[in-house]
C-alpha cells in the first residue's frame, strides 16, 4: 500500500512540474497567450505619479519612488525579469504575470506605459511594475 501511495505522489508531482514547465515560454515573445485571471477593476483616470525617462529615474530616482515610464519591453531575461528601454536608456524591470494586461499580447515593438516603484539598492537597481498600459 505504501508503495502505491508513493507512486501516486510521485506521479502527481511530475504532472504538476510538467504543468508549471509548460506555463513558461521559451525566449521572449511577450506574455503568454494563456488566459490570465480577470482583474477586479482598476483606476484608469489621471495620475499624479510623474512620467519620467529611464535616464531621469536612474540619475535622480529615490528608493521606493513611484514613477511612470513609456517605451518598450525589449527582452525577457527569465522568470519575472525583463529589460525596458526608452530613447534615454535601459533598466531592469520586474513584472508579475498578473500585472500583464489580460488577453493582450505585448511584443518588443509595442509601446507601453509602466506604472510602478523604483527599487534602488546597493547591489541591484530595478523598476517593479504594478500596471502596464498599451500605448498606440
C-alpha positions in Angstrom: 0.0 0.0 0.0 2.8 2.4 0.9 4.5 1.8 -2.5 1.2 2.6 -4.3 0.8 5.9 -2.3 4.5 6.8 -3.1 4.0 6.1 -6.8 0.8 8.2 -6.9 2.5 11.0 -5.0 5.5 10.9 -7.4 3.1 10.9 -10.4 1.2 13.9 -9.1 4.4 15.8 -8.5 5.7 15.0 -12.0 2.3 16.1 -13.5 2.4 19.4 -11.5 6.0 20.0 -12.6 5.1 19.5 -16.3 2.2 21.9 -15.9 4.5 24.6 -14.4 7.1 24.0 -17.1 4.7 24.5 -19.9 3.3 27.7 -18.4 6.7 29.4 -19.0 7.6 30.3 -22.6 11.0 29.7 -24.2 12.6 33.0 -25.2 10.9 36.4 -25.2 7.7 36.7 -27.1 5.8 38.9 -24.7 3.4 37.4 -22.1 1.9 34.0 -22.6 -1.3 33.7 -24.6 -2.7 31.5 -21.8 -5.8 33.1 -20.2 -5.0 35.5 -17.4 -7.2 35.9 -14.3 -9.7 38.7 -14.8 -8.8 41.8 -12.8 -11.4 43.1 -10.4 -11.3 46.6 -11.8 -8.6 49.2 -11.8 -8.4 53.0 -11.9 -7.7 54.5 -15.4 -8.0 58.2 -14.8 -5.3 60.9 -14.4 -2.3 60.3 -12.2 0.0 62.5 -10.1 2.7 59.9 -10.4 5.4 61.6 -12.5 6.2 60.5 -16.1 10.0 60.1 -16.2 12.6 58.9 -18.7 14.8 55.9 -17.8 17.8 58.3 -17.5 15.9 60.6 -15.2 14.9 57.7 -13.0 18.4 56.3 -12.8 20.0 59.6 -12.2 17.6 61.2 -9.7 15.2 58.4 -8.5 14.9 57.6 -4.9 14.3 54.1 -3.5 10.6 53.3 -3.3 9.7 56.2 -5.5 6.6 55.7 -7.7 7.1 56.6 -11.3 5.7 56.1 -14.8 7.9 55.1 -17.8 7.0 55.0 -21.5 8.9 52.9 -24.0 9.2 49.2 -24.9 9.8 45.9 -23.0 12.7 44.8 -25.2 13.7 41.4 -23.7 12.6 38.7 -21.3 15.5 37.8 -19.0 14.0 34.8 -17.3 11.2 34.4 -14.7 9.6 37.7 -14.0 12.7 39.7 -15.1 12.6 41.9 -18.3 14.5 44.8 -19.8 12.7 48.0 -20.6 14.1 50.8 -22.9 13.2 54.3 -23.9 15.2 56.8 -26.0 17.4 57.6 -23.0 18.4 54.2 -21.8 17.6 50.8 -20.4 16.5 49.5 -17.0 15.8 46.0 -15.5 12.2 45.6 -14.6 10.2 43.0 -12.7 6.7 42.1 -13.9 4.5 39.5 -12.2 2.3 37.5 -14.6 -0.9 39.0 -13.1 0.3 42.6 -14.0 0.2 42.0 -17.7 -3.0 43.2 -19.4 -5.5 40.3 -19.6 -5.9 38.8 -23.0 -3.4 41.2 -24.7 0.0 40.1 -26.1 2.9 42.5 -25.9 5.7 42.4 -28.4 9.2 44.0 -28.2 7.9 46.7 -30.6 4.8 47.6 -28.7 4.9 50.9 -26.8 3.8 50.7 -23.2 3.4 52.8 -20.1 4.6 51.2 -16.9 3.4 52.3 -13.5 5.5 51.1 -10.6 8.1 51.6 -8.0 11.8 52.2 -8.3 13.9 49.8 -6.3 17.4 51.3 -5.8 19.6 49.1 -3.8 23.4 48.6 -3.3 23.5 45.5 -5.5 20.7 46.0 -7.9 18.5 48.7 -9.3 15.2 47.8 -10.9 11.7 49.0 -11.6 8.9 46.9 -10.0 5.9 47.1 -12.3 2.4 47.4 -10.9 0.5 48.1 -14.1 1.1 48.0 -17.8 -0.9 50.2 -20.3 -0.6 49.6 -24.0 0.1 52.8 -25.9 -0.8 53.5 -29.6 
